[in-house]
């Protein structure tokens, strides 16, 4: 919720796109807005599918991150991203590194990123 509030502030002050990627979850079990404040929906969801394994989670995180970066680069011309990871950060960091490596092998203008990691616990 802290990151969502910060992202809303950034959207209001600066002309930068903010996109949220996260696991598909039933909101009723996930958050009580009367206690936490507004919950913002994800722009892109990570689906773990029927065969949930560590390998599938890593692969699905990487694929969603790569899709998002590809969209930002090809449709908006953005070549530097700031990524904020909240919890289970090894999946995201691995996916970001792999996605950037593959994108930079395909593109003439390189894509770069900074990462901020926030633990998901209260």
Buried (B, 14 or more C-beta within 10 A) or exposed (E): BEBBEEBEEEEEEEEEEBBBBBBEEEEEEEBEEEEBEEEBEBEEBBEBEEEEEEEBBBBBBBBBBBEBBBBBBEEEEBBEBEBBBBEEBEBBBBBBBBBBEBBEEEEEEEBEBEBEEEEEEE
